[in-house]
Amino acid sequence: LNYVQGDSMSISCLTTTHPLQSLTVKLRRINQDKDIFMYPDISPASERQRWSVRKDAGNITLHLKNISSSDAGLYDCQVYKDQDRLNVIRFDLKVK
């Protein structure tokens, strides 16, 4: 995924009939080995302003606004229902 600084991006993490409120969505930064965003929202305020999760037409979608060069890296978007991991999408974000 290639983006220019200041752009916004969206990536679908799962297609499901489960309501978003019943799921946990984690965004993990692989190269830093840390969770940087989680829904329901217990993320640092700085990340909550830029990352968000929506359910649109059955797709659980992760959004990032105001992309900066420091966002570049390898990520996992993980979706859980209770303790069961439903899906993982790995993506490599490149910023020009």
N, C-alpha and C positions, 0 to 999 in steps of 0.2 A: 504494500500500500504506500503510494508516494503522494506526499502533500507538500504544499508551500506554507511557510509560516503565516499564521493568521487565518488559515483555512479552518473549516469544520469537517468532521468525518463522522460516519456512522457505520457500524458493523453489526450484522445479525449474529447473535450468539446461539439462538435456539428458535425453532418453530414448535409451538405447543398450544394445547387447549387449556393448560393450567392458567389460572389468573395470576398476574404478576405479583399480587400481594402474597401469594402462597409460596413464592420462590425466593431464593437467595442468589444474588448475582455478585461474583467476585471478579475483580480485575487484578491480575497479578503481573508484576513486571519481572520477567525472568532474569534479566541481566543484573537486577538489584536484589532478586529473591525476596520481594516483599509485596504485600497486598497494598494497592494504592487507591482502590475504590471498592466500596461494598454497598449493595442495596439489600435490605433496608439500610438506610443511611447512617453509618457510624464512621464515615470517612472524615479526615481532617477538612476543616472548612475550606481551605485553599483548593483542594481537589473537588469538593462538592460544587464549587462555582463553575467548574469546567467540564466535569464528567457527569453524565446522567444516563438513566435507563428508562426506556419506554416499551410498552407493548403496543404494536401497531399491526393490525391484520394477522394476528397470531404469531408475529415475530417479536422475540425479546431482543431489543436493539440497544446497543451501547453507543452513546454520542460523546464526542469531544469537541469543544469549541476553543477557538484561539490557540491553534496548534503552535508550539514553539520548538526550537531545535532541541531543547532538553527533553522533549517527549519521544524522541526517536528511540527505538529499541524493540525488543521482542516481548510480546504480551500473551497471556492466556486469559480468555474470558470464560469463567467457569459458572455453570448454572446448577443449583442444587434444589431439590425438593426434600425438605426435612434433612436427613443425613445422606440421601442418595444423590450422587452426582449424575445429572441428566446429560450433560454435554460439556465439551471443552473445545473452544476455537482458539487456535494459536495464530497470531498474526505479527508480522514484522512491519513496524511503522517507520517509514523513512521520511525525513523532512529536508526540503531543499532550501 
